[in-house]
Amino acid sequence: MIVEDNPQVGAFAMQSLSDLGYRPILAINGQEALAELARDASRFKVVFSDVVMPGMTGIELAHEIRRRYEGLPVVLTSGYSHVLAEKGTDGFELLHKPYSVEQLSRLLCGAVCTHRLKVT
């Protein structure tokens, strides 16, 4: 799942992940993401979320996902390094914007593979 409030960035991420063989679903905010997960969290291998969004931040969302769906990997992305310098990422993987398809692929694959190793 992609959680991104910027339509252009969301479209880029959707296309990039589709090209990589994923079947992404886009949520435009944290509440929508949690609603999608509540429908059936097993559909998702990883959640890729922007950090700076109106309402619930990506870090708040990541903590809520960790609480509700233990083991579901969350990867964060942000172009606002000053926000992260102040607050940190609380141990979640981070991909800085702008990012390439290769960077996105490598980080998501790593998160999914690491999760599989912990589960098996």
Secondary structure, DSSP 8 states (H G I E B T S, - for coil): -EE-S-HHHHHHHHHHHHHTT----EESSHHHHHHHHHHHGGG-S-EEEESS-SSS-HHHHHHHHHHHSTT--EEEEES-HHHHHHH--TT-EEEESS--HHHHHHHHHHHHHHHHHHH-
